[in-house]
Amino acid sequence: MFDIGFWEICLIGVIALLVVGPEKLPKMARTAGMWVGRVQRMVSSVKQDIDKELRLQELQESLLKNERDEIHQFVEEAKGSVSDINQTVRSSTTLPPNETTADKETIPPPPTPTEISFK
């Protein structure tokens, strides 16, 4: 984050010693250390939350992709089954070449409402 070396820290310590004085310097160093620790914990917590959200989003995307793939596979299988059933129905309903529809027994159409008599 910051590129602070040993000599920079020594210079800051000497300036702090001159400004604050030797009596208040330890208490100020403790307070500064406490605040730095709080900031580090807060930054670490935010990083963990962001990582958790990213992992959760990746997991949701992978689950959605798997569900889409499964649905697509199911639809393809259903299409294949329907085409097989259609083919079976067509082959069973086709007449042999020497048989005509006149040879089959015909079913009369249902009566119309005017033909029905109420008793």
Summary of the structure (lengths in Angstrom):
residues: 119
radius of gyration: 42.6
end to end distance: 99.6
largest distance: 121.0
contacts: 189
relative contact order: 0.03
helix: 71%
strand: 0%
